[in-house]
């Protein structure tokens, strides 16, 4: 590994040169020769490292397929004028059009960058923001609205609509308590409400917003403490419940988006999932306060048949080696699988790569709590 204080090869892609004179900033770190060169429609992927809450350690990494090189902590040097860098707790990252959007939860903002250069374009203020989705030139973001606070009187959350040209908030809709991931099916937006600040009186609904009127038109009762929400290509939604960490277990549910009915309860814990080429890849790392233990699970669901087709996605030895699975992504072309390990949440984490059969290919150190991926197309 080598460390640089200047812009280097990666910025042949970025087309941006500058130096940071602030010696307190950790320079970009470059890991060369990590993987063979690949020339496909995908240039590489970004990794958003959450960072511990209150530590201002959210950072951004990039893996370049065309060089087989991993670049760690790129944001600070590309944007030397941003004093506090990315901020506190990176919660989501997505590319839409030519822009890269990063949700920085506790810093109450969405950072908008140029997707090819990672150069900052604008910061959009949004209190306790959570997750993003996009449609028709608009970005939609969920927000807890209130501060980080376990409070039975916490306000209801909201979803905002952001114009992706002006990067200004245009409309807002009130939803349930502490809304999490969001998806759009047809002309309706769905958001999983957790009620995480209302413990033990969690929310248990999915709010449905009509995009024409931008108002909540109904709620779908599912289970307590909802979190992840992913749509397939067949009009269905997969939603996770985190349970109460004591007696109510975490579960994965299949919802018919058109009718709002629960089609299936998979009776298994899912912490994170991604749907690629009609396969839902998932892992679970369920914690229980009664036993003070974690239980890890991995698997694949065929979303066409709605059946679990595998109870593993990587070699068994790595299921043990990866202490704290925290993020997952799958390359839609090669179907290589990426899993992050947050380890003890304090040390720097790892990013692992496996081929489509789950065979180990490479790993590298990431930032503090590597968590979220965004693929960059050429």
C-alpha positions as CSV (number, residue, x, y, z in Angstrom):
1,X,0.0,0.0,0.0
2,X,1.3,3.5,-0.7
3,X,0.0,6.9,0.6
4,X,-0.2,10.0,-1.5
5,X,-0.9,13.7,-0.7
6,X,-1.6,14.6,-4.3
7,X,-4.1,13.6,-6.9
8,X,-2.8,10.6,-8.8
9,X,-3.9,7.9,-11.2
10,X,-7.5,7.8,-9.9
11,X,-7.9,11.3,-11.0
12,X,-7.3,10.5,-14.6
13,X,-10.8,9.3,-14.1
14,X,-11.6,12.3,-11.9
15,X,-10.0,15.0,-14.1
16,X,-9.4,17.1,-11.0
17,X,-6.1,18.2,-9.5
18,X,-5.4,19.9,-6.2
19,X,-3.4,19.5,-3.0
20,X,-4.5,19.7,0.6
21,X,-2.2,21.7,2.9
22,X,-4.0,20.6,6.1
23,X,-1.6,18.0,7.5
24,X,-4.2,16.9,10.0
25,X,-6.2,15.2,7.2
26,X,-5.4,11.6,6.5
27,X,-4.2,11.4,2.9
28,X,-5.7,9.2,0.3
29,X,-4.4,5.6,0.5
30,X,-3.9,3.6,-2.6
31,X,-3.9,-0.2,-2.8
32,X,-2.5,-1.3,-6.2
33,X,-2.8,-4.7,-7.8
34,X,-5.7,-5.7,-5.7
35,X,-7.5,-7.5,-8.5
36,X,-7.1,-8.2,-12.2
37,X,-8.1,-5.4,-14.6
38,X,-11.7,-5.6,-15.8
39,X,-13.1,-3.8,-18.8
40,X,-16.9,-3.8,-18.6
41,X,-19.7,-1.2,-18.6
42,X,-19.0,-0.6,-14.9
43,X,-16.0,1.7,-14.2
44,X,-15.9,0.9,-10.4
45,X,-17.8,1.3,-7.2
46,X,-17.9,3.7,-4.3
47,X,-17.9,2.5,-0.7
48,X,-19.4,4.8,2.0
49,X,-17.9,4.2,5.4
50,X,-20.4,5.2,8.1
51,X,-18.0,6.2,10.9
52,X,-19.0,6.0,14.6
53,X,-21.7,8.4,15.7
54,X,-20.3,11.6,17.1
55,X,-16.8,10.9,15.6
56,X,-17.1,12.8,12.3
57,X,-15.5,9.8,10.6
58,X,-17.7,9.3,7.5
59,X,-15.4,8.7,4.6
60,X,-15.6,7.7,0.9
61,X,-13.6,5.0,-0.9
62,X,-13.5,4.0,-4.6
63,X,-12.5,0.7,-6.3
64,X,-11.5,1.1,-10.0
65,X,-12.1,-2.1,-12.0
66,X,-10.0,-0.8,-14.9
67,X,-6.9,-0.7,-12.7
68,X,-7.7,-3.3,-10.0
69,X,-7.0,-0.5,-7.5
70,X,-8.7,0.5,-4.3
71,X,-8.6,4.2,-3.2
72,X,-9.3,4.9,0.4
73,X,-10.6,8.2,1.9
74,X,-10.8,10.2,-1.4
75,X,-13.3,12.9,-0.3
76,X,-11.0,15.1,1.8
77,X,-8.4,15.7,-0.9
78,X,-10.8,16.1,-3.7
79,X,-12.7,18.7,-1.6
80,X,-10.1,20.5,0.4
81,X,-12.4,23.5,1.0
82,X,-14.9,21.4,3.0
83,X,-13.6,21.9,6.5
84,X,-15.5,19.1,8.3
85,X,-15.3,16.7,5.3
86,X,-18.3,14.4,4.8
87,X,-19.5,14.6,8.4
88,X,-21.1,12.3,11.0
89,X,-22.6,8.9,10.0
90,X,-22.9,8.1,6.3
91,X,-26.3,6.3,6.0
92,X,-26.9,5.9,2.2
93,X,-25.2,6.4,-1.2
94,X,-26.7,6.3,-4.6
95,X,-25.9,7.5,-8.2
96,X,-28.6,9.1,-10.3
97,X,-27.7,10.6,-13.6
98,X,-24.4,12.4,-13.4
99,X,-24.6,13.0,-9.6
100,X,-23.6,11.0,-6.5
101,X,-25.8,11.5,-3.5
102,X,-24.6,10.8,0.0
103,X,-26.9,10.8,3.1
104,X,-25.1,12.0,6.2
105,X,-27.5,11.2,8.9
106,X,-26.4,13.0,12.1
107,X,-24.9,15.9,10.2
108,X,-28.4,16.5,8.9
109,X,-27.5,16.8,5.2
110,X,-27.4,15.2,1.8
111,X,-24.1,15.8,0.0
112,X,-24.3,15.9,-3.8
113,X,-21.2,15.2,-5.7
114,X,-20.2,14.8,-9.4
115,X,-20.4,11.0,-9.9
116,X,-17.2,10.9,-12.0
117,X,-15.0,13.2,-10.0
118,X,-16.4,13.1,-6.4
119,X,-16.2,16.9,-6.5
120,X,-18.8,18.4,-4.2
121,X,-21.7,20.3,-6.0
122,X,-24.0,21.2,-3.1
123,X,-25.1,20.2,0.4
124,X,-28.9,19.9,1.0
125,X,-29.9,20.3,4.6
126,X,-32.3,17.6,5.9
127,X,-32.7,16.8,9.6
128,X,-31.9,13.2,10.6
129,X,-32.1,12.1,7.0
130,X,-32.0,8.3,6.2
131,X,-32.4,6.8,2.7
132,X,-32.9,7.8,-0.9
133,X,-34.6,6.7,-4.1
134,X,-35.2,8.3,-7.5
135,X,-37.7,8.7,-10.3
136,X,-38.5,11.1,-13.1
137,X,-35.7,13.6,-12.3
138,X,-36.6,13.7,-8.6
139,X,-34.8,12.4,-5.6
140,X,-36.9,11.2,-2.6
141,X,-35.4,11.1,0.9
142,X,-36.7,9.8,4.2
143,X,-36.2,11.8,7.4
144,X,-36.8,11.2,11.1
145,X,-37.5,15.0,11.4
146,X,-36.5,15.2,15.0
147,X,-33.0,14.9,16.6
148,X,-31.3,11.7,17.6
149,X,-33.3,10.9,20.7
150,X,-35.1,7.9,22.2
151,X,-38.4,9.8,23.0
152,X,-42.0,8.6,23.2
153,X,-43.0,12.0,22.0
154,X,-40.8,12.0,18.9
155,X,-42.5,13.6,15.9
156,X,-43.7,11.6,12.9
157,X,-41.2,11.4,10.0
158,X,-41.4,12.6,6.5
159,X,-40.3,12.0,2.9
160,X,-39.1,15.0,0.8
161,X,-39.0,15.4,-2.9
162,X,-35.8,17.0,-4.3
163,X,-35.4,18.4,-7.8
164,X,-32.2,16.9,-9.2
165,X,-31.5,20.0,-11.3
166,X,-31.9,22.8,-8.8
167,X,-31.2,20.4,-5.9
168,X,-33.9,22.1,-3.8
169,X,-36.6,20.5,-1.8
170,X,-40.0,20.9,-3.6
171,X,-42.5,18.9,-1.6
172,X,-42.9,17.1,1.7
173,X,-45.2,14.3,2.9
174,X,-45.7,13.2,6.5
175,X,-45.4,9.5,7.1
176,X,-45.0,7.2,10.1
177,X,-42.5,7.3,12.9
178,X,-38.8,7.2,12.1
179,X,-39.0,6.2,8.4
180,X,-36.3,4.1,6.9
181,X,-35.8,2.7,3.4
182,X,-38.0,3.8,0.5
183,X,-39.0,2.4,-2.9
184,X,-41.2,3.5,-5.8
185,X,-43.6,1.1,-7.6
186,X,-45.6,2.6,-10.4
187,X,-46.8,6.0,-9.1
188,X,-46.6,5.2,-5.4
189,X,-43.8,5.6,-3.0
190,X,-43.5,3.1,-0.1
191,X,-41.5,3.8,3.1
192,X,-40.8,1.4,5.9
193,X,-41.6,3.0,9.3
194,X,-39.5,1.8,12.3
195,X,-40.7,3.8,15.2
196,X,-37.2,3.2,16.6
197,X,-37.3,6.2,18.9
198,X,-40.7,5.0,20.4
199,X,-39.3,1.8,21.9
200,X,-41.1,-0.3,23.1
201,X,-44.0,1.1,21.1
202,X,-42.5,0.6,17.7
203,X,-44.2,1.6,14.5
204,X,-45.2,-1.4,12.4
205,X,-46.4,0.1,9.1
206,X,-45.3,0.9,5.5
207,X,-46.6,4.3,4.4
208,X,-47.8,4.6,0.9
209,X,-47.5,8.1,-0.8
210,X,-49.3,9.0,-4.0
211,X,-46.7,10.8,-6.2
212,X,-49.2,13.0,-7.9
213,X,-50.6,14.6,-4.7
214,X,-47.5,13.7,-2.6
215,X,-49.7,12.8,0.4
216,X,-49.9,9.6,2.4
217,X,-52.9,7.6,1.1
218,X,-52.7,4.5,3.3
219,X,-50.6,2.5,5.6
220,X,-49.8,-1.3,5.4
221,X,-49.5,-3.1,8.7
222,X,-46.6,-5.5,8.6
223,X,-44.5,-5.9,11.8
224,X,-42.7,-3.8,14.4
225,X,-39.5,-1.9,13.7
226,X,-39.3,-2.1,9.9
227,X,-36.1,-1.2,8.2
228,X,-35.0,-2.5,4.8
229,X,-37.3,-2.2,1.8
230,X,-36.5,-3.6,-1.7
231,X,-38.7,-4.0,-4.8
232,X,-38.4,-6.7,-7.4
233,X,-39.4,-6.7,-11.1
234,X,-42.8,-8.3,-10.4
235,X,-44.7,-5.8,-8.3
236,X,-43.6,-7.1,-4.9
237,X,-41.7,-5.6,-2.0
238,X,-39.3,-7.3,0.4
239,X,-39.3,-5.6,3.8
240,X,-37.4,-6.5,7.0
241,X,-38.5,-6.2,10.6
242,X,-35.8,-5.9,13.2
243,X,-38.1,-7.1,16.0
244,X,-37.5,-5.9,19.6
245,X,-34.1,-7.6,20.1
246,X,-35.6,-9.6,23.0
247,X,-38.6,-11.8,22.4
248,X,-39.9,-10.7,18.9
249,X,-37.5,-12.0,16.3
250,X,-36.4,-10.3,13.1
251,X,-38.2,-11.4,10.0
252,X,-38.4,-10.9,6.2
253,X,-41.8,-10.3,4.6
254,X,-43.0,-10.3,1.0
255,X,-45.6,-7.6,0.2
256,X,-47.8,-7.3,-2.8
257,X,-47.4,-3.6,-3.6
258,X,-50.7,-3.3,-5.5
259,X,-52.9,-4.8,-2.8
260,X,-50.8,-4.2,0.3
261,X,-51.2,-7.8,1.4
262,X,-48.5,-9.9,3.1
263,X,-47.8,-12.7,0.7
264,X,-45.2,-14.5,2.8
265,X,-43.2,-14.5,6.0
266,X,-39.8,-16.1,5.5
267,X,-39.3,-16.5,9.2
268,X,-35.6,-15.5,9.1
269,X,-33.5,-12.6,10.2
270,X,-32.2,-10.3,7.5
271,X,-30.1,-7.2,8.3
272,X,-29.3,-6.2,4.7
273,X,-30.2,-7.4,1.2
274,X,-29.8,-6.5,-2.4
275,X,-31.7,-7.7,-5.5
276,X,-29.6,-8.3,-8.6
277,X,-30.7,-10.3,-11.7
278,X,-33.8,-11.6,-10.0
279,X,-31.9,-12.9,-7.0
280,X,-32.1,-11.4,-3.5
281,X,-28.8,-11.8,-1.7
282,X,-29.0,-11.4,2.1
283,X,-27.2,-11.7,5.4
284,X,-28.5,-11.6,8.9
285,X,-26.6,-10.8,12.1
286,X,-29.3,-10.8,14.7
287,X,-28.5,-9.7,18.2
288,X,-30.6,-10.8,21.2
289,X,-30.4,-9.0,24.6
290,X,-31.6,-12.0,26.5
291,X,-28.6,-14.1,25.4
292,X,-26.2,-11.3,24.5
293,X,-25.3,-13.2,21.3
294,X,-25.3,-12.7,17.6
295,X,-26.6,-15.2,15.0
296,X,-25.3,-14.9,11.5
297,X,-27.2,-16.2,8.4
298,X,-26.6,-15.9,4.7
299,X,-28.7,-16.8,1.6
300,X,-30.2,-16.2,-1.7
301,X,-33.9,-16.0,-2.7
302,X,-35.2,-16.4,-6.2
303,X,-37.6,-13.5,-6.5
304,X,-39.4,-15.2,-9.5
305,X,-40.4,-18.3,-7.5
306,X,-40.2,-16.5,-4.1
307,X,-38.3,-19.4,-2.7
308,X,-35.0,-19.6,-0.8
309,X,-32.6,-21.3,-3.2
310,X,-29.4,-21.2,-1.1
311,X,-28.6,-20.9,2.6
312,X,-25.1,-19.6,1.8
313,X,-23.5,-17.0,-0.5
314,X,-19.8,-17.3,0.3
315,X,-17.4,-20.0,1.4
316,X,-18.3,-21.3,4.8
317,X,-14.9,-20.4,6.3
318,X,-15.5,-16.8,5.5
319,X,-18.8,-16.8,7.3
320,X,-16.8,-17.3,10.4
321,X,-13.9,-15.0,9.4
322,X,-16.2,-12.0,8.7
323,X,-17.0,-11.0,12.3
324,X,-19.6,-8.3,11.7
325,X,-21.2,-8.4,8.2
326,X,-22.4,-4.8,7.6
327,X,-22.9,-4.2,3.9
328,X,-23.6,-6.2,0.8
329,X,-23.5,-5.5,-3.0
330,X,-23.5,-7.6,-6.1
331,X,-22.0,-6.5,-9.5
332,X,-24.9,-6.9,-12.0
333,X,-22.5,-7.9,-14.8
334,X,-20.1,-10.3,-13.2
335,X,-22.3,-11.1,-10.2
336,X,-19.2,-10.8,-8.0
337,X,-20.3,-10.5,-4.3
338,X,-19.1,-7.8,-2.0
339,X,-19.5,-8.0,1.8
340,X,-18.1,-5.6,4.4
341,X,-17.0,-6.4,7.9
342,X,-17.4,-3.7,10.5
343,X,-15.4,-5.8,13.0
344,X,-15.8,-4.2,16.4
345,X,-17.2,-0.9,15.0
346,X,-14.1,1.0,16.2
347,X,-11.2,-0.5,14.2
348,X,-11.1,0.1,10.4
349,X,-13.3,-2.4,8.6
350,X,-12.7,-4.7,5.7
351,X,-14.2,-5.0,2.2
352,X,-14.3,-8.6,0.8
353,X,-14.9,-9.7,-2.8
354,X,-16.1,-13.2,-3.8
355,X,-17.0,-14.5,-7.2
356,X,-20.5,-15.5,-8.2
357,X,-20.0,-18.9,-6.7
358,X,-18.9,-17.5,-3.4
359,X,-15.2,-18.2,-3.8
360,X,-12.9,-15.7,-2.2
361,X,-11.1,-13.3,-4.6
362,X,-9.7,-10.4,-2.5
363,X,-10.1,-8.2,0.5
364,X,-8.9,-4.8,1.6
365,X,-9.1,-2.5,4.6
366,X,-11.9,0.1,4.3
367,X,-12.8,2.9,6.6
368,X,-14.5,3.0,9.9
369,X,-17.7,0.8,9.4
370,X,-17.7,0.3,5.6
371,X,-21.4,-0.1,4.8
372,X,-22.9,1.2,1.5
373,X,-22.0,0.7,-2.2
374,X,-22.8,2.5,-5.4
375,X,-21.7,1.2,-8.8
376,X,-20.3,3.8,-11.3
377,X,-21.0,3.1,-15.0
378,X,-18.7,4.4,-17.7
